[in-house]
Amino acid sequence: MTDDELLDSWTSLDPTNGQRRRVDARVSAWLDAHDTSIAAEWLELVRVSPFGSLTLATVGATAIVTVTPLAWFAGMLVGAVP
Amino acid sequence: MIPTATLRLPAAWPLGMLFAALSSRLGGDAERLPEDDILRLVEQARAGDTGARRRLYTQHVDLVYRTVRGMLRSDADAEDVTQDALLTALTSLDRYRPRADARFATWVTTIALNTARRRFRRRRPEITATGELPESAGDAADPADDFDRARQRRVLLAALAELPERDRTIVSLRYGADLNASEIGAIVGIEAAAVRKILERSRVRLGARLGTRSGGQP
C-alpha cells in the first residue's frame, strides 16, 4: 500500500455531517459565550422586554380602571355601615 | 485546558446555530489555504477578528478530527478531543510562535495530541469489534456517509486497533494531519529516521489488513 493510498483512505475518517455539526455548534457556542463583553452582559441584565412591558402596562391600567370603582363602592359600603 | 463539561451548551444559541448552519453550508472552508494565508489569519485573529478565527477553525477542524480519530477508540472521544483542542488553540493564539520548520497545523496537531493523551490517561474505553461506538440515528441518515465510505472507515479503524499505541499515533499524524517525518519526530520526541521506520512497518501491516478485509487478498 502506497503513501498516497493511505492518505486517501484516511479521508474516510473525516467527521460525518452530523459529527461536524455537533462540534461546530459546541465550539461556536463556547466562543460566543466567552466573546460577550462585560458591557453587553450588563445591558442584558437591564434589558427591556417590549412584550413584557406592554403586558405589565396593560395589567396595571386594567387594575386601576377596575379597582378604583370597586374601592369607591367598598368605601361607600363601609361608610354606610353605622 | 477547557473542561468538556462546560462546553455542553445548548446548540440553540442564535450565533452558534447560524455559525453551524453557515459552516456546514459552505462545506467548512474545504480548500486548504497556503501557510502564508494561515499566518495572516492568525495575526488577524489575534487582533480580535472573529471572522479570521472562524476561518482558522474551519481550516483545521476536519484535519484534527481525522487525526485524533485514528488514535482514539470512539467517535464520541474524537468529537470531544477535537472541540477541546481547537478551543485551546483558538484561545491561545498569542502563545503561537511561527517557525520555519513547523507549520501552524503542526502546532494545532500537537495540542490535539496532548489533549488526546490526557483523555487516554483519564480513561481507557473498551474496544468494540469495529473500534467504533454506534452512531446516533441522525448520523445514520447522513447522505455523505455512504456505504463504501463507512466500510472503508470500519476496516481502517479495525486495522488501526491492532497497531501499538505509539505506531497508531505516528501513522495518524502522518496520514490524518499530513505531517512529514521531521514534524512528527518533533511532536512525539523521536528521530525522524525512527519515524520513517515505524511508518514503513505500519504501512506494510495496514496494507496487509486493508487488503485482506476489503476482499483484495485472501
Boltz contact constraints between the chains, C-beta under 6 A:
constraints:
  - contact:
      token1: [A, 1]
      token2: [B, 203]
      max_distance: 6.0
  - contact:
      token1: [A, 1]
      token2: [B, 207]
      max_distance: 6.0
  - contact:
      token1: [A, 6]
      token2: [B, 175]
      max_distance: 6.0
  - contact:
      token1: [A, 7]
      token2: [B, 175]
      max_distance: 6.0
  - contact:
      token1: [A, 9]
      token2: [B, 156]
      max_distance: 6.0
  - contact:
      token1: [A, 10]
      token2: [B, 66]
      max_distance: 6.0
  - contact:
      token1: [A, 10]
      token2: [B, 175]
      max_distance: 6.0
  - contact:
      token1: [A, 10]
      token2: [B, 176]
      max_distance: 6.0
  - contact:
      token1: [A, 12]
      token2: [B, 149]
      max_distance: 6.0
  - contact:
      token1: [A, 12]
      token2: [B, 152]
      max_distance: 6.0
  - contact:
      token1: [A, 12]
      token2: [B, 153]
      max_distance: 6.0
  - contact:
      token1: [A, 13]
      token2: [B, 66]
      max_distance: 6.0
  - contact:
      token1: [A, 13]
      token2: [B, 69]
      max_distance: 6.0
  - contact:
      token1: [A, 13]
      token2: [B, 70]
      max_distance: 6.0
  - contact:
      token1: [A, 14]
      token2: [B, 62]
      max_distance: 6.0
  - contact:
      token1: [A, 14]
      token2: [B, 66]
      max_distance: 6.0
  - contact:
      token1: [A, 15]
      token2: [B, 65]
      max_distance: 6.0
  - contact:
      token1: [A, 16]
      token2: [B, 139]
      max_distance: 6.0
  - contact:
      token1: [A, 16]
      token2: [B, 142]
      max_distance: 6.0
  - contact:
      token1: [A, 16]
      token2: [B, 145]
      max_distance: 6.0
  - contact:
      token1: [A, 17]
      token2: [B, 142]
      max_distance: 6.0
  - contact:
      token1: [A, 17]
      token2: [B, 144]
      max_distance: 6.0
  - contact:
      token1: [A, 18]
      token2: [B, 138]
      max_distance: 6.0
  - contact:
      token1: [A, 18]
      token2: [B, 139]
      max_distance: 6.0
  - contact:
      token1: [A, 18]
      token2: [B, 142]
      max_distance: 6.0
  - contact:
      token1: [A, 19]
      token2: [B, 79]
      max_distance: 6.0
  - contact:
      token1: [A, 21]
      token2: [B, 20]
      max_distance: 6.0
  - contact:
      token1: [A, 21]
      token2: [B, 24]
      max_distance: 6.0
  - contact:
      token1: [A, 23]
      token2: [B, 79]
      max_distance: 6.0
  - contact:
      token1: [A, 23]
      token2: [B, 82]
      max_distance: 6.0
  - contact:
      token1: [A, 23]
      token2: [B, 83]
      max_distance: 6.0
  - contact:
      token1: [A, 24]
      token2: [B, 20]
      max_distance: 6.0
  - contact:
      token1: [A, 24]
      token2: [B, 23]
      max_distance: 6.0
  - contact:
      token1: [A, 25]
      token2: [B, 11]
      max_distance: 6.0
  - contact:
      token1: [A, 25]
      token2: [B, 16]
      max_distance: 6.0
  - contact:
      token1: [A, 25]
      token2: [B, 20]
      max_distance: 6.0
  - contact:
      token1: [A, 26]
      token2: [B, 7]
      max_distance: 6.0
  - contact:
      token1: [A, 26]
      token2: [B, 83]
      max_distance: 6.0
  - contact:
      token1: [A, 27]
      token2: [B, 83]
      max_distance: 6.0
  - contact:
      token1: [A, 27]
      token2: [B, 86]
      max_distance: 6.0
  - contact:
      token1: [A, 27]
      token2: [B, 87]
      max_distance: 6.0
  - contact:
      token1: [A, 28]
      token2: [B, 16]
      max_distance: 6.0
  - contact:
      token1: [A, 28]
      token2: [B, 19]
      max_distance: 6.0
  - contact:
      token1: [A, 29]
      token2: [B, 9]
      max_distance: 6.0
  - contact:
      token1: [A, 29]
      token2: [B, 13]
      max_distance: 6.0
  - contact:
      token1: [A, 29]
      token2: [B, 16]
      max_distance: 6.0
  - contact:
      token1: [A, 30]
      token2: [B, 7]
      max_distance: 6.0
  - contact:
      token1: [A, 30]
      token2: [B, 87]
      max_distance: 6.0
  - contact:
      token1: [A, 32]
      token2: [B, 13]
      max_distance: 6.0
  - contact:
      token1: [A, 32]
      token2: [B, 15]
      max_distance: 6.0
  - contact:
      token1: [A, 32]
      token2: [B, 16]
      max_distance: 6.0
